[in-house]
């Protein structure tokens, strides 16, 4: 037994995350014959080790998140999950490309420790899942197949724990264990043990007190543990169907059925003419500030169409790829290539106009986190259009195009996991707008990211009513942040830094908002609200 465990720890044999307990990963010579006794013992040891890691992670989850899934504990749990994957999967440790995914997952663990969020958690899960699946893939091939693998892994992983439990119920010869036989085997020890415990509890008050102190977990807590275990297990034993289904994907080349070279040329000429009209209007009235027709205001023209135009550019990009499929007649025709290039350039102007509309809307109202995200999305669309044009001119594959777009999107999303867009928007609004114009309800909604901008706003000159409203919102955010930072389950490093900066800005005795008496209340912007006056009935 000692030699078997030693062989396991030194990598002589490895536990397989495949569908069979009697096959080694990356060992084709083992297929078709029974594993040696030492190999089977080592595989059982590896399987039990993975089960122990899942139990330990579920126990850690229960300890960290007794009151909710929040705080730096999310980063601690993510780091423990990543360490468990590396410890349990010898094939991951032996795959060089898997260490790239492990390093990426570690980066998002840092983001989750600093200030956890849904985006950071999604990026961490993707990186961890890539590390778990890479030993079964030849290499980091293309983003198209990896998107499919992650999608299939997310859904197929739900069935994997049940399939493994079903295997555990099989005997060595392959026959299933009879549930009645199991029940008959356990009936005597369980019933007899319960009977003797009850008798000893009646005779011994110490045993009675010990049994009375036992508190079983609630059914909902047990279901939560099972759910967490179901989510953890597929990363340690991925389903074999993930690679098989993803390998059957066709090439990501969009197609327009029933089109000919003549129809493509006519369509491209028509599309270029339509886009030229739209871009000409934008250049005349949006970029140059020309006089609009009667009944149309500049605000109405600017504030409409930013997002529909982006959708138009995306549809146009996909159609451009479909019209010039590799080795098609239109792809070889010089005029088709010129017209598509011109159309892509017009789409770039369309994206630039959409960005300008968004910027003008921000200047006339306010900046929000979603508008920052929209500008970043427009930049990605513009980059995608440039890559489409380059792909057409150089005759590159659709996989090349998807890989570069996926890389750019991953970089942008990774940056967003470390940046608080709400705090950036709040700071900009405070700097660029007057106190009376700032939407305090939005700053209240942002949360502690708007706390220090509000403290800076409070020190600017303004009328007493507006200052009292600012103080109320600031005090609400400060109280909420202090309460969360004083609770270990919700504490975060970013929150600690913000709280220290807030205390330094407010000094020792911050001025409190004016008290109000019931039945009056404060709105989200700090304004004092009164109930409507009661009308007397005749």
PyMOL commands that set and color helices and strands:
alter all, ss='L'
color gray80, all
select helices_A, chain A and resi 2-9+28-30+37-64+73-88+90-94+96-115+118-134+143-168+179-203+205-213+219-236+241-247+261-287+298-302+306-323+329-332+334-364+369-394+398-418+421-432+440-446+448-458+464-485+493-506
alter helices_A, ss='H'
color red, helices_A
select strands_A, chain A and resi 521-522+528-529
alter strands_A, ss='S'
color yellow, strands_A
deselect
rebuild
show_as cartoon
